[in-house]
Amino acid sequence: MIFPISMSDEEYKLISEYAAHKKMSTSDFIINATLEQIEDEEDLKLYEKAEAEFNADPITYSHEEVKKFLGLNK
């Protein structure tokens, strides 16, 4: 699929030079950067959800307690 993107000459130069430095095509660099941004935002949402769940019920267990629960103590 072809997806045109509008940017200034300066923006294109900066992006294409950076992509070349990373030994990537400009197109691959833009795709990878976009997908990484999406993944980062999804990770942040998951973190915020987990943090809210923990703050609502902040129970923690030590390694020794977990080993005991799982019957791993020798």
ZATORLO-904225 format. One line per 4 residues: number of its first residue (from 1); for each residue x, y, z of N, C-alpha, C. Coordinates in steps of 0.05 Angstrom, whole numbers, plus 5000, padded with zeros to 4 digits. Example, Ala and Ser with C-alpha at 12.3 -4.5 7.8 and 13.67 -1.06 7.14 Angstrom:
% residues 2
1	5264/4886/5156/5246/4910/5156/5264/4934/5156 | 5257/4955/5142/5273/4979/5143/5258/5001/5157
END
This chain:
% residues 74
1	5017/4977/5000/5000/5000/5000/5018/5025/5000 | 5010/5044/4985/5025/5069/4984/5009/5090/5000 | 5024/5104/5018/5012/5124/5035/5029/5149/5034 | 5019/5169/5020/5035/5194/5018/5035/5209/5044
5	5058/5221/5050/5061/5237/5075/5072/5264/5066 | 5060/5285/5077/5070/5312/5072/5089/5320/5094 | 5112/5331/5086/5131/5342/5106/5148/5362/5092 | 5160/5378/5107/5178/5399/5096/5204/5386/5086
9	5218/5400/5069/5244/5390/5059/5263/5385/5082 | 5262/5403/5102/5280/5400/5125/5274/5375/5141 | 5248/5370/5145/5239/5346/5160/5248/5321/5145 | 5243/5321/5118/5251/5298/5102/5281/5293/5103
13	5296/5314/5102/5326/5312/5103/5334/5300/5129 | 5324/5311/5151/5331/5301/5178/5324/5271/5180 | 5300/5264/5173/5291/5236/5175/5307/5218/5158 | 5311/5225/5133/5325/5208/5114/5355/5205/5122
17	5367/5226/5132/5395/5224/5141/5397/5206/5166 | 5378/5209/5184/5378/5192/5208/5374/5163/5200 | 5355/5158/5182/5349/5130/5173/5374/5118/5160 | 5388/5134/5144/5413/5124/5131/5434/5117/5152
21	5436/5134/5172/5455/5129/5194/5448/5102/5208 | 5423/5095/5209/5414/5070/5221/5414/5047/5201 | 5424/5053/5176/5424/5033/5155/5396/5023/5148 | 5377/5042/5147/5350/5035/5140/5341/5054/5117
25	5321/5044/5102/5309/5063/5083/5291/5082/5099 | 5286/5105/5087/5269/5125/5100/5241/5113/5106 | 5231/5099/5086/5205/5087/5089/5204/5067/5113 | 5224/5049/5114/5225/5029/5136/5229/5043/5163
29	5245/5064/5163/5249/5079/5188/5222/5091/5198 | 5208/5104/5180/5182/5117/5188/5162/5095/5197 | 5161/5073/5183/5143/5051/5192/5150/5041/5219 | 5176/5035/5223/5185/5025/5249/5181/5045/5271
33	5187/5070/5266/5183/5091/5287/5153/5093/5295 | 5136/5092/5275/5107/5093/5280/5097/5070/5296 | 5106/5046/5288/5097/5022/5303/5108/5022/5331 | 5133/5031/5335/5144/5033/5362/5129/5052/5379
37	5120/5075/5368/5104/5094/5382/5078/5082/5392 | 5065/5067/5374/5039/5054/5381/5044/5034/5403 | 5065/5018/5401/5071/4998/5421/5077/5011/5448 | 5092/5033/5448/5098/5047/5473/5073/5057/5486
41	5055/5068/5470/5030/5078/5482/5012/5055/5493 | 5012/5032/5479/4997/5009/5490/5010/4999/5515 | 5037/4998/5516/5050/4990/5540/5044/5008/5564 | 5044/5034/5558/5038/5054/5579/5009/5050/5590
45	4990/5044/5572/4963/5039/5581/4961/5014/5599 | 4976/4993/5591/4976/4969/5607/4989/4974/5634 | 5011/4990/5634/5024/4996/5660/5005/5012/5678 | 4991/5032/5667/4973/5048/5683/4950/5031/5694
49	4941/5012/5678/4919/4994/5688/4930/4977/5711 | 4954/4965/5707/4965/4948/5728/4971/4964/5753 | 4981/4989/5750/4986/5006/5773/4960/5012/5788 | 4939/5018/5774/4913/5024/5786/4903/4999/5801
53	4906/4976/5789/4897/4951/5803/4913/4946/5828 | 4940/4951/5826/4956/4947/5850/4949/4967/5872 | 4945/4992/5864/4939/5013/5884/4912/5007/5897 | 4894/4994/5884/4868/4987/5895/4871/4964/5915
57	4891/4947/5912/4895/4924/5929/4925/4918/5931 | 4940/4934/5946/4969/4933/5946/4981/4910/5962 | 4974/4886/5955/4985/4863/5969/5009/4853/5954 | 5031/4848/5967/5055/4837/5954/5065/4813/5970
61	5081/4796/5956/5091/4772/5968/5121/4771/5963 | 5136/4761/5982/5165/4758/5979/5171/4733/5961 | 5195/4731/5952/5203/4707/5937/5199/4681/5953 | 5206/4683/5978/5203/4660/5996/5174/4652/5999
65	5156/4672/6001/5127/4666/6004/5117/4652/5978 | 5125/4662/5955/5116/4651/5930/5126/4622/5927 | 5152/4618/5934/5162/4590/5933/5146/4572/5951 | 5139/4581/5974/5123/4565/5993/5095/4559/5981
69	5082/4580/5970/5056/4576/5957/5057/4555/5935 | 5079/4555/5920/5082/4537/5897/5094/4510/5905 | 5101/4507/5930/5114/4482/5939/5142/4479/5928 | 5156/4500/5925/5183/4499/5914/5205/4500/5935
73	5198/4502/5961/5218/4502/5982/5231/4475/5984 | 5258/4475/5986/5272/4449/5989/5284/4447/6017
END
